[in-house]
Amino acid sequence: MKVQCPHCGETVLVNTLGRRPLNIPVIKVCDALQLNHSVTAAATKLGCSRGYIYTYLKAHGLKPEEIIKGYKAGNTRGE
């Protein structure tokens, strides 16, 4: 991608913009939550932010509380 410098006007070639996305499998996120019993500790262990975990689980239709307590997906009675 070519970007023009706002100060000197020179065109600069840029390979990527921003941070590369983390590709942590959902099973690793769930395992970290079950082992650590908190989103903060799981995020530290995985090397990501708490927000990443919340967003990632929401995209997969899960809630951290369900994972930590060991509920199965789709089980509303808590068995």
N, CA, C and O atoms as CSV, one atom per row, in Angstrom:
chain,resi,resn,atom,element,x,y,z
A,1,MET,N,N,0.849,-1.162,0.000
A,1,MET,CA,C,0.000,0.000,0.000
A,1,MET,C,C,0.903,1.236,0.000
A,1,MET,O,O,1.878,1.302,0.748
A,2,LYS,N,N,0.572,2.198,-0.834
A,2,LYS,CA,C,1.351,3.423,-0.911
A,2,LYS,C,C,0.625,4.534,-0.160
A,2,LYS,O,O,-0.578,4.740,-0.323
A,3,VAL,N,N,1.391,5.244,0.667
A,3,VAL,CA,C,0.847,6.324,1.482
A,3,VAL,C,C,1.673,7.578,1.226
A,3,VAL,O,O,2.899,7.510,1.131
A,4,GLN,N,N,1.007,8.717,1.115
A,4,GLN,CA,C,1.712,9.976,0.891
A,4,GLN,C,C,1.928,10.673,2.239
A,4,GLN,O,O,0.992,10.844,3.019
A,5,CYS,N,N,3.173,11.070,2.496
A,5,CYS,CA,C,3.535,11.743,3.741
A,5,CYS,C,C,2.891,13.133,3.771
A,5,CYS,O,O,3.030,13.898,2.816
A,6,PRO,N,N,2.178,13.470,4.874
A,6,PRO,CA,C,1.525,14.776,4.946
A,6,PRO,C,C,2.511,15.934,5.123
A,6,PRO,O,O,2.157,17.085,4.869
A,7,HIS,N,N,3.743,15.644,5.556
A,7,HIS,CA,C,4.730,16.701,5.801
A,7,HIS,C,C,5.575,17.030,4.579
A,7,HIS,O,O,5.727,18.195,4.212
A,8,CYS,N,N,6.127,15.987,3.948
A,8,CYS,CA,C,7.025,16.242,2.822
A,8,CYS,C,C,6.399,15.918,1.465
A,8,CYS,O,O,6.918,16.340,0.433
A,9,GLY,N,N,5.293,15.174,1.454
A,9,GLY,CA,C,4.629,14.844,0.199
A,9,GLY,C,C,5.201,13.635,-0.503
A,9,GLY,O,O,4.717,13.262,-1.572
A,10,GLU,N,N,6.224,13.006,0.072
A,10,GLU,CA,C,6.854,11.851,-0.548
A,10,GLU,C,C,5.943,10.621,-0.385
A,10,GLU,O,O,5.265,10.470,0.631
A,11,THR,N,N,5.940,9.755,-1.396
A,11,THR,CA,C,5.163,8.526,-1.353
A,11,THR,C,C,5.991,7.439,-0.695
A,11,THR,O,O,7.140,7.202,-1.066
A,12,VAL,N,N,5.385,6.774,0.297
A,12,VAL,CA,C,6.082,5.745,1.057
A,12,VAL,C,C,5.314,4.439,0.910
A,12,VAL,O,O,4.084,4.431,0.956
A,13,LEU,N,N,6.036,3.333,0.732
A,13,LEU,CA,C,5.434,2.020,0.629
A,13,LEU,C,C,5.291,1.437,2.037
A,13,LEU,O,O,6.276,1.323,2.766
A,14,VAL,N,N,4.066,1.069,2.418
A,14,VAL,CA,C,3.784,0.507,3.734
A,14,VAL,C,C,3.236,-0.899,3.538
A,14,VAL,O,O,2.317,-1.107,2.745
A,15,ASN,N,N,3.807,-1.877,4.270
A,15,ASN,CA,C,3.367,-3.268,4.124
A,15,ASN,C,C,2.034,-3.514,4.821
A,15,ASN,O,O,1.095,-4.009,4.197
A,16,THR,N,N,1.939,-3.181,6.089
A,16,THR,CA,C,0.700,-3.401,6.835
A,16,THR,C,C,0.425,-2.207,7.721
A,16,THR,O,O,1.329,-1.452,8.077
A,17,LEU,N,N,-0.831,-2.051,8.067
A,17,LEU,CA,C,-1.209,-0.999,8.994
A,17,LEU,C,C,-1.821,-1.653,10.227
A,17,LEU,O,O,-2.664,-2.543,10.107
A,18,GLY,N,N,-1.411,-1.226,11.386
A,18,GLY,CA,C,-1.995,-1.744,12.618
A,18,GLY,C,C,-1.375,-3.043,13.090
A,18,GLY,O,O,-0.418,-3.560,12.513
A,19,ARG,N,N,-1.945,-3.535,14.137
A,19,ARG,CA,C,-1.469,-4.750,14.765
A,19,ARG,C,C,-2.067,-5.964,14.072
A,19,ARG,O,O,-3.215,-5.926,13.631
A,20,ARG,N,N,-1.304,-7.027,13.975
A,20,ARG,CA,C,-1.815,-8.262,13.397
A,20,ARG,C,C,-2.812,-8.885,14.367
A,20,ARG,O,O,-2.611,-8.825,15.580
A,21,PRO,N,N,-3.877,-9.478,13.851
A,21,PRO,CA,C,-4.867,-10.083,14.739
A,21,PRO,C,C,-4.310,-11.323,15.438
A,21,PRO,O,O,-3.507,-12.065,14.872
A,22,LEU,N,N,-4.749,-11.531,16.670
A,22,LEU,CA,C,-4.376,-12.739,17.390
A,22,LEU,C,C,-5.240,-13.879,16.890
A,22,LEU,O,O,-6.446,-13.714,16.703
A,23,ASN,N,N,-4.644,-15.008,16.679
A,23,ASN,CA,C,-5.394,-16.185,16.235
A,23,ASN,C,C,-5.319,-17.245,17.322
A,23,ASN,O,O,-4.650,-18.267,17.167
A,24,ILE,N,N,-6.017,-16.987,18.430
A,24,ILE,CA,C,-6.042,-17.926,19.540
A,24,ILE,C,C,-7.295,-18.787,19.381
A,24,ILE,O,O,-8.401,-18.251,19.321
A,25,PRO,N,N,-7.142,-20.102,19.313
A,25,PRO,CA,C,-8.313,-20.964,19.179
A,25,PRO,C,C,-9.246,-20.824,20.384
A,25,PRO,O,O,-8.788,-20.589,21.502
A,26,VAL,N,N,-10.535,-20.966,20.156
A,26,VAL,CA,C,-11.530,-20.782,21.213
A,26,VAL,C,C,-11.323,-21.795,22.339
A,26,VAL,O,O,-11.619,-21.491,23.494
A,27,ILE,N,N,-10.828,-22.973,22.033
A,27,ILE,CA,C,-10.608,-23.982,23.061
A,27,ILE,C,C,-9.518,-23.541,24.035
A,27,ILE,O,O,-9.599,-23.828,25.229
A,28,LYS,N,N,-8.496,-22.840,23.526
A,28,LYS,CA,C,-7.442,-22.342,24.418
A,28,LYS,C,C,-7.959,-21.242,25.330
A,28,LYS,O,O,-7.575,-21.165,26.498
A,29,VAL,N,N,-8.832,-20.389,24.798
A,29,VAL,CA,C,-9.440,-19.336,25.613
A,29,VAL,C,C,-10.286,-19.967,26.708
A,29,VAL,O,O,-10.210,-19.556,27.866
A,30,CYS,N,N,-11.088,-20.956,26.354
A,30,CYS,CA,C,-11.943,-21.638,27.336
A,30,CYS,C,C,-11.109,-22.373,28.385
A,30,CYS,O,O,-11.424,-22.320,29.574
A,31,ASP,N,N,-10.062,-23.050,27.960
A,31,ASP,CA,C,-9.199,-23.755,28.904
A,31,ASP,C,C,-8.525,-22.793,29.881
A,31,ASP,O,O,-8.427,-23.078,31.074
A,32,ALA,N,N,-8.066,-21.659,29.371
A,32,ALA,CA,C,-7.422,-20.664,30.234
A,32,ALA,C,C,-8.414,-20.105,31.247
A,32,ALA,O,O,-8.052,-19.870,32.400
A,33,LEU,N,N,-9.650,-19.890,30.833
A,33,LEU,CA,C,-10.670,-19.399,31.763
A,33,LEU,C,C,-10.985,-20.439,32.833
A,33,LEU,O,O,-11.126,-20.087,34.005
A,34,GLN,N,N,-11.096,-21.694,32.460
A,34,GLN,CA,C,-11.396,-22.734,33.433
A,34,GLN,C,C,-10.263,-22.945,34.421
A,34,GLN,O,O,-10.509,-23.202,35.599
A,35,LEU,N,N,-9.031,-22.841,33.956
A,35,LEU,CA,C,-7.883,-23.045,34.847
A,35,LEU,C,C,-7.647,-21.865,35.780
A,35,LEU,O,O,-7.262,-22.057,36.933
A,36,ASN,N,N,-7.874,-20.649,35.296
A,36,ASN,CA,C,-7.545,-19.459,36.075
A,36,ASN,C,C,-8.733,-18.852,36.821
A,36,ASN,O,O,-8.536,-18.071,37.751
A,37,HIS,N,N,-9.940,-19.189,36.438
A,37,HIS,CA,C,-11.170,-18.720,37.094
A,37,HIS,C,C,-11.361,-17.215,37.056
A,37,HIS,O,O,-12.142,-16.678,37.842
A,38,SER,N,N,-10.668,-16.519,36.165
A,38,SER,CA,C,-10.913,-15.088,35.976
A,38,SER,C,C,-10.455,-14.674,34.588
A,38,SER,O,O,-9.515,-15.237,34.027
A,39,VAL,N,N,-11.139,-13.682,34.054
A,39,VAL,CA,C,-10.806,-13.187,32.719
A,39,VAL,C,C,-9.440,-12.504,32.731
A,39,VAL,O,O,-8.661,-12.643,31.789
A,40,THR,N,N,-9.157,-11.767,33.802
A,40,THR,CA,C,-7.884,-11.055,33.898
A,40,THR,C,C,-6.702,-12.022,33.887
A,40,THR,O,O,-5.734,-11.809,33.156
A,41,ALA,N,N,-6.774,-13.077,34.688
A,41,ALA,CA,C,-5.683,-14.055,34.746
A,41,ALA,C,C,-5.554,-14.812,33.426
A,41,ALA,O,O,-4.442,-15.099,32.981
A,42,ALA,N,N,-6.680,-15.136,32.802
A,42,ALA,CA,C,-6.641,-15.836,31.521
A,42,ALA,C,C,-6.014,-14.962,30.436
A,42,ALA,O,O,-5.233,-15.444,29.616
A,43,ALA,N,N,-6.360,-13.677,30.436
A,43,ALA,CA,C,-5.795,-12.751,29.450
A,43,ALA,C,C,-4.286,-12.617,29.633
A,43,ALA,O,O,-3.540,-12.568,28.655
A,44,THR,N,N,-3.845,-12.558,30.872
A,44,THR,CA,C,-2.407,-12.473,31.147
A,44,THR,C,C,-1.703,-13.724,30.656
A,44,THR,O,O,-0.642,-13.640,30.036
A,45,LYS,N,N,-2.283,-14.880,30.926
A,45,LYS,CA,C,-1.679,-16.146,30.503
A,45,LYS,C,C,-1.605,-16.252,28.980
A,45,LYS,O,O,-0.614,-16.742,28.439
A,46,LEU,N,N,-2.649,-15.795,28.289
A,46,LEU,CA,C,-2.689,-15.896,26.832
A,46,LEU,C,C,-1.947,-14.762,26.127
A,46,LEU,O,O,-1.682,-14.849,24.928
A,47,GLY,N,N,-1.612,-13.705,26.857
A,47,GLY,CA,C,-0.909,-12.578,26.251
A,47,GLY,C,C,-1.816,-11.685,25.425
A,47,GLY,O,O,-1.405,-11.146,24.397
A,48,CYS,N,N,-3.056,-11.533,25.881
A,48,CYS,CA,C,-4.010,-10.678,25.180
A,48,CYS,C,C,-4.727,-9.802,26.201
A,48,CYS,O,O,-4.422,-9.855,27.392
A,49,SER,N,N,-5.666,-9.008,25.743
A,49,SER,CA,C,-6.404,-8.130,26.649
A,49,SER,C,C,-7.689,-8.808,27.119
A,49,SER,O,O,-8.155,-9.773,26.513
A,50,ARG,N,N,-8.255,-8.282,28.214
A,50,ARG,CA,C,-9.533,-8.784,28.700
A,50,ARG,C,C,-10.618,-8.551,27.656
A,50,ARG,O,O,-11.487,-9.397,27.444
A,51,GLY,N,N,-10.556,-7.392,27.010
A,51,GLY,CA,C,-11.527,-7.057,25.977
A,51,GLY,C,C,-11.498,-8.045,24.825
A,51,GLY,O,O,-12.540,-8.373,24.257
A,52,TYR,N,N,-10.313,-8.520,24.478
A,52,TYR,CA,C,-10.194,-9.510,23.412
A,52,TYR,C,C,-10.959,-10.775,23.785
A,52,TYR,O,O,-11.659,-11.347,22.950
A,53,ILE,N,N,-10.826,-11.210,25.029
A,53,ILE,CA,C,-11.514,-12.422,25.474
A,53,ILE,C,C,-13.020,-12.226,25.445
A,53,ILE,O,O,-13.748,-13.084,24.945
A,54,TYR,N,N,-13.498,-11.095,25.980
A,54,TYR,CA,C,-14.937,-10.829,25.971
A,54,TYR,C,C,-15.487,-10.778,24.541
A,54,TYR,O,O,-16.532,-11.363,24.257
A,55,THR,N,N,-14.794,-10.089,23.656
A,55,THR,CA,C,-15.240,-9.957,22.267
A,55,THR,C,C,-15.205,-11.306,21.545
A,55,THR,O,O,-16.123,-11.645,20.798
A,56,TYR,N,N,-14.157,-12.052,21.772
A,56,TYR,CA,C,-13.977,-13.353,21.120
A,56,TYR,C,C,-15.065,-14.334,21.557
A,56,TYR,O,O,-15.643,-15.039,20.730
A,57,LEU,N,N,-15.338,-14.373,22.862
A,57,LEU,CA,C,-16.374,-15.273,23.358
A,57,LEU,C,C,-17.759,-14.851,22.876
A,57,LEU,O,O,-18.589,-15.698,22.547
A,58,LYS,N,N,-18.006,-13.556,22.833
A,58,LYS,CA,C,-19.299,-13.058,22.351
A,58,LYS,C,C,-19.517,-13.460,20.897
A,58,LYS,O,O,-20.630,-13.821,20.514
A,59,ALA,N,N,-18.472,-13.402,20.090
A,59,ALA,CA,C,-18.568,-13.792,18.685
A,59,ALA,C,C,-18.899,-15.276,18.531
A,59,ALA,O,O,-19.476,-15.684,17.524
A,60,HIS,N,N,-18.530,-16.084,19.535
A,60,HIS,CA,C,-18.809,-17.523,19.495
A,60,HIS,C,C,-20.043,-17.882,20.328
A,60,HIS,O,O,-20.328,-19.062,20.531
A,61,GLY,N,N,-20.770,-16.883,20.807
A,61,GLY,CA,C,-22.007,-17.129,21.542
A,61,GLY,C,C,-21.811,-17.657,22.947
A,61,GLY,O,O,-22.667,-18.369,23.471
A,62,LEU,N,N,-20.679,-17.310,23.568
A,62,LEU,CA,C,-20.368,-17.784,24.915
A,62,LEU,C,C,-20.215,-16.617,25.877
A,62,LEU,O,O,-19.986,-15.479,25.467
A,63,LYS,N,N,-20.345,-16.917,27.158
A,63,LYS,CA,C,-20.118,-15.919,28.196
A,63,LYS,C,C,-19.028,-16.446,29.128
A,63,LYS,O,O,-18.960,-17.650,29.378
A,64,PRO,N,N,-18.171,-15.556,29.645
A,64,PRO,CA,C,-17.097,-16.017,30.528
A,64,PRO,C,C,-17.613,-16.769,31.756
A,64,PRO,O,O,-16.992,-17.737,32.195
A,65,GLU,N,N,-18.748,-16.327,32.313
A,65,GLU,CA,C,-19.291,-16.975,33.503
A,65,GLU,C,C,-19.644,-18.437,33.224
A,65,GLU,O,O,-19.445,-19.307,34.072
A,66,GLU,N,N,-20.168,-18.694,32.027
A,66,GLU,CA,C,-20.530,-20.059,31.652
A,66,GLU,C,C,-19.294,-20.946,31.562
A,66,GLU,O,O,-19.315,-22.100,31.990
A,67,ILE,N,N,-18.243,-20.410,31.015
A,67,ILE,CA,C,-17.010,-21.177,30.847
A,67,ILE,C,C,-16.375,-21.450,32.208
A,67,ILE,O,O,-15.958,-22.574,32.486
A,68,ILE,N,N,-16.301,-20.430,33.049
A,68,ILE,CA,C,-15.653,-20.565,34.353
A,68,ILE,C,C,-16.400,-21.560,35.233
A,68,ILE,O,O,-15.780,-22.372,35.921
A,69,LYS,N,N,-17.734,-21.500,35.213
A,69,LYS,CA,C,-18.534,-22.401,36.045
A,69,LYS,C,C,-18.670,-23.789,35.435
A,69,LYS,O,O,-19.112,-24.721,36.107
A,70,GLY,N,N,-18.295,-23.932,34.168
A,70,GLY,CA,C,-18.311,-25.238,33.528
A,70,GLY,C,C,-19.618,-25.611,32.877
A,70,GLY,O,O,-19.860,-26.791,32.625
A,71,TYR,N,N,-20.476,-24.634,32.592
A,71,TYR,CA,C,-21.728,-24.931,31.913
A,71,TYR,C,C,-21.437,-25.341,30.484
A,71,TYR,O,O,-20.473,-24.882,29.871
A,72,LYS,N,N,-22.277,-26.203,29.970
A,72,LYS,CA,C,-22.160,-26.599,28.569
A,72,LYS,C,C,-22.907,-25.591,27.722
A,72,LYS,O,O,-23.903,-25.021,28.167
A,73,ALA,N,N,-22.438,-25.365,26.508
A,73,ALA,CA,C,-23.099,-24.408,25.612
A,73,ALA,C,C,-24.516,-24.860,25.335
A,73,ALA,O,O,-24.754,-26.016,24.984
A,74,GLY,N,N,-25.468,-23.932,25.497
A,74,GLY,CA,C,-26.861,-24.227,25.231
A,74,GLY,C,C,-27.612,-24.796,26.425
A,74,GLY,O,O,-28.826,-24.981,26.353
A,75,ASN,N,N,-26.922,-25.073,27.512
A,75,ASN,CA,C,-27.568,-25.610,28.694
A,75,ASN,C,C,-27.994,-24.465,29.593
A,75,ASN,O,O,-27.139,-23.801,30.180
A,76,THR,N,N,-29.282,-24.216,29.717
A,76,THR,CA,C,-29.769,-23.071,30.492
A,76,THR,C,C,-30.090,-23.432,31.933
A,76,THR,O,O,-30.316,-22.542,32.753
A,77,ARG,N,N,-30.116,-24.730,32.260
A,77,ARG,CA,C,-30.442,-25.134,33.620
A,77,ARG,C,C,-29.227,-25.262,34.510
A,77,ARG,O,O,-29.379,-25.441,35.719
A,78,GLY,N,N,-28.014,-25.178,33.956
A,78,GLY,CA,C,-26.792,-25.234,34.745
A,78,GLY,C,C,-26.384,-26.624,35.179
A,78,GLY,O,O,-25.728,-26.778,36.209
A,79,GLU,N,N,-26.757,-27.640,34.419
A,79,GLU,CA,C,-26.408,-29.007,34.766
A,79,GLU,C,C,-25.017,-29.340,34.295
A,79,GLU,O,O,-24.547,-30.459,34.501
